[in-house]
Amino acid sequence: MPAVKADPDVIRICIDPGHGGENLGADYNGYLEKDMTLVVAEAMRDELAKYEGIEVYMTRTSDVDMSLEERVDYADEVGADFFFCLHFNMSADHDMYGAECWISAFDNKYARGMDFAKIEMRALTDLGLYDRGIKTRLNSKGTNYYGVLRMADEVEMPGVIIEHCHLDNYNDEGFYDHHDMLVKYGILDATCVAMYYGLKSDELGVDYSGMTYEKTPIPSSVVKPDDTEPVLESVVYGEPYQTESGTWIDAEITARDDDCRMLYYSYSTDGGIHWSERYRWMDDEGELIGDAILTNTIHTTIPVSTEKDMYVIFKVYNLYNLDAESSPYYIEKAPAPEEEDPEQSAEGSSSAAEIQNGSDGGISGYSDVNRYDDITEIERPEEEVIKPDTAFIVIACILAVCILLVLIILGYVVYDNHRSSGRRRRR
């Protein structure tokens, strides 16, 4: 049974630093998730202690093993109104980055989890982290996949799992690689709790009691995650063009998902054998569209190889990491760069830095929307007939003749021996 509050007006929350003891959590390049979550949790607790009208509890305050049941049971025993589970992330192929929140898929736990997670995700993206969304996940039984959320549901306690960033991707490296950043996460998480509950602090000189937000309606059914792939509607290519940094080609990608938003895209130049890193799904101006990112069409630029022809495939990913691929597109290799006249080089086009930074106002170097007004399809040449190697044929013929001669000689020897032995028997 949950504890009875001495003061019903006091908010009680429970902070759960993920993992601990032998359960290391994410382990990457010398960083251990179990240690990092404890630093964040302590900073979160200390910051919330500066606000009035709130009591803060922690499932663990040291490096100890705790089961999921023990964590939620403790939160229930202290009468917590909300369960905050702190984590850091990793992905199987080390290709994902950004922050995300997981919440319950059921009734008021979903609504309250979503209300807080919106505040949290906005704060995390304001730091510069990529928004990987607020999501639900179900197991084969149709209940919450994550144990702490499933068990919190059983005691009617709203909860949220905060995945602050990924430890195994360079895009997020600056968001966790020093102690002060972990403390900053704790203060950020605490501030989001204060905003959610409308708390004030004389010590900090802040008052969120007047803060309002549009509350999420309580769903009438289970909020299921999207289980369908996105639709990649089209990829339109421009003409290759040269800059001081090489030859490039622009691409306009249109994709959609009726159940959730797009998240990343990547490309392959060898027909799908190797893939680029994942890039943010961004709008034409190179900006994220708030916390929704609702655009269906983006523009990007990729380099054209000078060593071999390319078969380009684009892959798009939705919020739940489901993907769709385009058909291969043939691009003839670019001519090797020639020495430029010093006088003409001063009149050259965009520099390498401009291409990479999109300083002309575009994505990854996309600099001229009107370039798509005169799109020319690059024709794929007819397939060449593969001709056998002449030297190989000559060598094969010589070997065949030699083998034939050996067989003839062996046959003659066998025949002569047989005839000689016959003559001896007749004598």
JOCORHU-V139587 format. One record per residue. N is the residue number from 0. RES is the residue in three letters. PSI is psi in whole degrees, -180 to 180 (NA if undefined). D_FIRST is the distance of its C-alpha to the first C-alpha in Angstrom with 2 decimals. Layout:
<<N:RES:PSI:D_FIRST> <N:RES:PSI:D_FIRST>>
This chain:
<<0:MET:139:0.00> <1:PRO:153:3.80> <2:ALA:149:6.47> <3:VAL:128:8.85> <4:LYS:132:12.10> <5:ALA:-35:15.14> <6:ASP:106:17.28> <7:PRO:-17:16.21> <8:ASP:-11:19.39> <9:VAL:132:18.48> <10:ILE:135:17.53> <11:ARG:130:15.24> <12:ILE:157:16.14> <13:CYS:127:15.74> <14:ILE:130:19.04> <15:ASP:102:19.41> <16:PRO:114:22.95> <17:GLY:146:23.78> <18:HIS:-160:24.98> <19:GLY:152:25.83> <20:GLY:-130:27.46> <21:GLU:-15:29.47> <22:ASN:94:28.06> <23:LEU:-28:30.69> <24:GLY:-152:30.11> <25:ALA:133:33.31> <26:ASP:104:36.21> <27:TYR:124:39.37> <28:ASN:39:42.44> <29:GLY:-3:40.87> <30:TYR:133:37.68> <31:LEU:126:34.29> <32:GLU:-39:31.35> <33:LYS:-35:28.84> <34:ASP:-39:30.85> <35:MET:-42:31.38> <36:THR:-32:27.79> <37:LEU:-39:26.97> <38:VAL:-45:29.89> <39:VAL:-44:28.79> <40:ALA:-42:25.19> <41:GLU:-41:26.53> <42:ALA:-37:28.98> <43:MET:-45:26.39> <44:ARG:-47:24.22> <45:ASP:-36:27.38> <46:GLU:-43:28.61> <47:LEU:-24:25.49> <48:ALA:-16:25.60> <49:LYS:-5:28.83> <50:TYR:153:27.25> <51:GLU:149:26.07> <52:GLY:25:22.75> <53:ILE:140:20.62> <54:GLU:138:18.43> <55:VAL:133:18.63> <56:TYR:154:16.78> <57:MET:137:18.23> <58:THR:-33:16.94> <59:ARG:146:20.22> <60:THR:8:23.06> <61:SER:-179:25.52> <62:ASP:81:27.00> <63:VAL:155:24.55> <64:ASP:139:23.44> <65:MET:135:19.93> <66:SER:165:18.87> <67:LEU:-39:17.48> <68:GLU:-42:14.31> <69:GLU:-37:13.97> <70:ARG:-50:14.62> <71:VAL:-37:12.04> <72:ASP:-41:9.29> <73:TYR:-45:10.53> <74:ALA:-38:10.68> <75:ASP:-39:7.09> <76:GLU:-36:6.43> <77:VAL:2:9.30> <78:GLY:37:8.44> <79:ALA:140:11.48> <80:ASP:-20:13.45> <81:PHE:145:15.58> <82:PHE:118:16.02> <83:PHE:113:19.65> <84:CYS:118:21.03> <85:LEU:134:24.52> <86:HIS:169:27.32> <87:PHE:160:31.08> <88:ASN:161:32.97> <89:MET:159:35.82> <90:SER:155:37.70> <91:ALA:-41:39.51> <92:ASP:10:42.94> <93:HIS:32:42.26> <94:ASP:4:43.52> <95:MET:156:40.61> <96:TYR:161:39.67> <97:GLY:179:37.69> <98:ALA:152:34.10> <99:GLU:161:31.54> <100:CYS:140:27.96> <101:TRP:134:25.81> <102:ILE:168:23.28> <103:SER:151:21.37> <104:ALA:8:23.80> <105:PHE:135:21.64> <106:ASP:-130:21.55> <107:ASN:-22:20.15> <108:LYS:-35:18.83> <109:TYR:-48:22.51> <110:ALA:-46:23.81> <111:ARG:-38:21.73> <112:GLY:-41:22.33> <113:MET:-41:25.99> <114:ASP:-47:26.31> <115:PHE:-45:25.24> <116:ALA:-33:27.13> <117:LYS:-42:30.30> <118:ILE:-44:30.28> <119:GLU:-47:29.59> <120:MET:-36:32.28> <121:ARG:-39:34.79> <122:ALA:-41:34.38> <123:LEU:-40:34.76> <124:THR:-27:37.81> <125:ASP:-25:39.29> <126:LEU:-21:39.43> <127:GLY:-2:41.60> <128:LEU:151:39.19> <129:TYR:142:39.76> <130:ASP:105:37.28> <131:ARG:3:35.96> <132:GLY:171:33.71> <133:ILE:121:30.20> <134:LYS:160:29.40> <135:THR:158:27.18> <136:ARG:134:27.50> <137:LEU:152:26.66> <138:ASN:-175:26.85> <139:SER:-19:28.92> <140:LYS:-3:26.16> <141:GLY:11:25.99> <142:THR:176:22.57> <143:ASN:134:22.15> <144:TYR:-44:24.30> <145:TYR:128:22.45> <146:GLY:-42:19.46> <147:VAL:-35:17.37> <148:LEU:-39:17.97> <149:ARG:-44:17.36> <150:MET:-33:13.94> <151:ALA:-35:13.06> <152:ASP:-38:14.29> <153:GLU:-25:11.88> <154:VAL:17:8.91> <155:GLU:42:11.65> <156:MET:120:12.44> <157:PRO:147:16.22> <158:GLY:166:17.87> <159:VAL:140:21.41> <160:ILE:120:23.41> <161:ILE:113:26.38> <162:GLU:100:29.43> <163:HIS:-43:31.65> <164:CYS:178:34.90> <165:HIS:136:36.66> <166:LEU:-14:37.88> <167:ASP:24:40.62> <168:ASN:133:42.68> <169:TYR:-24:45.25> <170:ASN:-28:44.36> <171:ASP:0:41.09> <172:GLU:-41:42.45> <173:GLY:-5:42.99> <174:PHE:9:39.39> <175:TYR:-2:37.89> <176:ASP:14:40.81> <177:HIS:156:40.33> <178:HIS:-41:37.72> <179:ASP:-32:38.32> <180:MET:-38:37.42> <181:LEU:-41:34.00> <182:VAL:-38:33.45> <183:LYS:-39:34.71> <184:TYR:-44:32.07> <185:GLY:-44:29.35> <186:ILE:-40:30.97> <187:LEU:-47:31.39> <188:ASP:-41:27.75> <189:ALA:-42:26.76> <190:THR:-38:29.40> <191:CYS:-37:28.15> <192:VAL:-43:24.65> <193:ALA:-40:26.51> <194:MET:-43:28.59> <195:TYR:-42:25.77> <196:TYR:-4:24.01> <197:GLY:46:27.38> <198:LEU:166:27.08> <199:LYS:157:30.06> <200:SER:116:31.29> <201:ASP:-36:34.18> <202:GLU:-41:34.55> <203:LEU:-15:35.09> <204:GLY:34:36.87> <205:VAL:152:34.94> <206:ASP:110:33.37> <207:TYR:12:31.60> <208:SER:-24:30.52> <209:GLY:4:33.36> <210:MET:133:32.62> <211:THR:155:32.29> <212:TYR:156:32.02> <213:GLU:117:32.19> <214:LYS:146:28.74> <215:THR:130:28.29> <216:PRO:146:28.18> <217:ILE:123:25.26> <218:PRO:149:26.88> <219:SER:-10:27.46> <220:SER:177:27.38> <221:VAL:135:26.41> <222:VAL:96:28.11> <223:LYS:148:29.97> <224:PRO:157:31.77> <225:ASP:130:35.55> <226:ASP:20:37.11> <227:THR:146:40.76> <228:GLU:155:43.31> <229:PRO:169:44.89> <230:VAL:117:48.45> <231:LEU:103:51.10> <232:GLU:-41:53.70> <233:SER:154:56.49> <234:VAL:119:57.76> <235:VAL:127:60.98> <236:TYR:143:63.03> <237:GLY:-174:65.59> <238:GLU:142:68.80> <239:PRO:145:68.64> <240:TYR:154:69.79> <241:GLN:145:70.77> <242:THR:179:69.68> <243:GLU:-23:70.47> <244:SER:0:67.39> <245:GLY:-166:68.35> <246:THR:138:68.20> <247:TRP:163:65.18> <248:ILE:137:64.15> <249:ASP:152:61.82> <250:ALA:138:59.41> <251:GLU:118:57.65> <252:ILE:128:54.50> <253:THR:121:52.96> <254:ALA:158:49.70> <255:ARG:163:46.87> <256:ASP:121:43.59> <257:ASP:-13:42.58> <258:ASP:-21:38.86> <259:CYS:-180:38.32> <260:ARG:166:40.53> <261:MET:154:42.88> <262:LEU:-53:41.96> <263:TYR:169:44.73> <264:TYR:157:48.21> <265:SER:173:50.37> <266:TYR:156:53.87> <267:SER:143:56.04> <268:THR:4:59.80> <269:ASP:36:60.59> <270:GLY:18:59.41> <271:GLY:6:55.77> <272:ILE:-48:56.29> <273:HIS:149:54.98> <274:TRP:150:52.77> <275:SER:176:52.48> <276:GLU:169:49.30> <277:ARG:134:47.01> <278:TYR:153:47.93> <279:ARG:141:45.95> <280:TRP:108:46.50> <281:MET:165:48.15> <282:ASP:-178:50.35> <283:ASP:-28:54.10> <284:GLU:3:53.91> <285:GLY:20:51.80> <286:GLU:147:48.74> <287:LEU:142:45.23> <288:ILE:83:44.66> <289:GLY:-141:41.65> <290:ASP:18:38.33> <291:ALA:-41:39.61> <292:ILE:64:42.78> <293:LEU:-2:44.11> <294:THR:144:47.67> <295:ASN:-20:49.15> <296:THR:130:52.28> <297:ILE:167:52.71> <298:HIS:145:55.76> <299:THR:172:56.25> <300:THR:135:59.14> <301:ILE:149:59.76> <302:PRO:147:62.63> <303:VAL:128:65.44> <304:SER:143:66.51> <305:THR:-1:70.11> <306:GLU:-31:70.00> <307:LYS:158:69.06> <308:ASP:154:68.44> <309:MET:144:64.85> <310:TYR:98:62.84> <311:VAL:132:60.03> <312:ILE:133:56.74> <313:PHE:144:53.91> <314:LYS:134:50.28> <315:VAL:147:47.61> <316:TYR:139:43.82> <317:ASN:-173:41.13> <318:LEU:-27:37.64> <319:TYR:20:36.31> <320:ASN:19:39.17> <321:LEU:146:41.15> <322:ASP:167:44.86> <323:ALA:149:48.28> <324:GLU:152:51.76> <325:SER:169:55.12> <326:SER:154:58.38> <327:PRO:144:60.47> <328:TYR:125:62.95> <329:TYR:130:66.11> <330:ILE:120:67.19> <331:GLU:143:70.43> <332:LYS:149:70.34> <333:ALA:149:71.49> <334:PRO:149:74.90> <335:ALA:142:74.97> <336:PRO:141:75.08> <337:GLU:158:78.59> <338:GLU:129:79.90> <339:GLU:149:79.87> <340:ASP:126:82.71> <341:PRO:-35:81.60> <342:GLU:-35:82.90> <343:GLN:-27:80.90> <344:SER:-26:77.69> <345:ALA:-21:77.34> <346:GLU:14:76.97> <347:GLY:168:74.24> <348:SER:-157:71.05> <349:SER:144:67.45> <350:SER:170:66.66> <351:ALA:-40:64.10> <352:ALA:-39:61.77> <353:GLU:-39:62.09> <354:ILE:-46:61.34> <355:GLN:-37:58.17> <356:ASN:-8:56.89> <357:GLY:41:57.93> <358:SER:-11:59.79> <359:ASP:9:61.69> <360:GLY:16:58.49> <361:GLY:-173:57.26> <362:ILE:125:54.90> <363:SER:37:56.01> <364:GLY:-2:59.53> <365:TYR:120:59.78> <366:SER:-6:62.33> <367:ASP:101:64.22> <368:VAL:-33:62.67> <369:ASN:-10:66.21> <370:ARG:-24:66.76> <371:TYR:-3:65.30> <372:ASP:-24:68.10> <373:ASP:56:70.54> <374:ILE:132:68.54> <375:THR:127:70.75> <376:GLU:131:69.58> <377:ILE:116:70.41> <378:GLU:136:72.33> <379:ARG:128:71.52> <380:PRO:156:74.77> <381:GLU:147:76.02> <382:GLU:131:74.85> <383:GLU:142:77.38> <384:VAL:126:79.05> <385:ILE:117:78.25> <386:LYS:136:81.62> <387:PRO:150:82.03> <388:ASP:124:83.01> <389:THR:-44:86.83> <390:ALA:-38:86.80> <391:PHE:-41:84.34> <392:ILE:-43:86.65> <393:VAL:-47:89.69> <394:ILE:-42:87.97> <395:ALA:-41:86.71> <396:CYS:-43:90.26> <397:ILE:-45:91.77> <398:LEU:-40:89.30> <399:ALA:-43:90.03> <400:VAL:-44:93.80> <401:CYS:-44:93.42> <402:ILE:-41:91.39> <403:LEU:-43:94.02> <404:LEU:-43:96.84> <405:VAL:-42:95.11> <406:LEU:-40:94.67> <407:ILE:-46:98.36> <408:ILE:-45:99.56> <409:LEU:-40:97.40> <410:GLY:-42:98.68> <411:TYR:-42:102.29> <412:VAL:-44:101.82> <413:VAL:-44:100.34> <414:TYR:-43:103.10> <415:ASP:-41:105.87> <416:ASN:-41:104.56> <417:HIS:-42:104.43> <418:ARG:-39:107.99> <419:SER:-43:109.32> <420:SER:-30:107.85> <421:GLY:-40:109.46> <422:ARG:-38:112.85> <423:ARG:-36:112.51> <424:ARG:-36:111.68> <425:ARG:-30:114.77> <426:ARG:NA:116.96>>
